[in-house]
């Protein structure tokens, strides 16, 4: 039966009293704090853990800043403060400088949440697709709409209306009239612009309509810019579908 010892790390070791009574001790000079081990010590169970005094190689590349002299356990990725890659920082600055195209970003989207229907030949405001401009700003305006008709020979007529008091504005509107054709309408501030389509290919599907415009709001704008819809023929229903949207942003 061997002798039983206990060291300062509270590790118990049973030592054979025969030929293998002493353990081999590693005297590698890379280890410090090396005391003469007792019979029950090994390289991993001295009174205190040994420290490797050979530091990891440090990358002194000048692209990294904030690099201090590492301590014995430090390497280039574990200094007190992480190094800063100045080339990466330059790319970030460059990306920021080239974002956007001169206007505010993102756009403000107004999205139709309920199908809009009208049987009237007089333009009706499409609920939810309108905004009130602020004073002395330039606005870029876009819209994409899904339109449908109850009668193939009767066209939906999308359009737009303007606030009063604005300095200037123009817009153009396009609506499908056949699978390979569209009807356009253009106008300026004050016009109730409508694309005077002549029908859609079928009554069971939506077809695209688009709006492009710009507006200078001036010092005292009053009212709203709005999307409108009318039927080509009174008493025939036309529709604008869920998901149709108007978007706008300021620029300049």
Secondary structure, 3 states (H helix, E strand, C coil): CCEEEECCCCCEEEECCCCCCCCCCCCCCCECCCCCCCCCCCCCCCCCCCCECCCCCCCCCCCEECCCCCCCCCCCCCCCCCCEEHHHHHHHHHHHHCCCCCECCCCEEEECCCCEEECCCCCEEEEEEEECCCCCCEEEEEEEEEEEECCCCCCEEEEEECCECCCEEEEEEEEEEECCEEEEEEEECCCCEECCCCCCCCCCCCEEEEEEEEEECCCCCECCEEEEEEECCCCCCEEECCCCEEEEEEEC
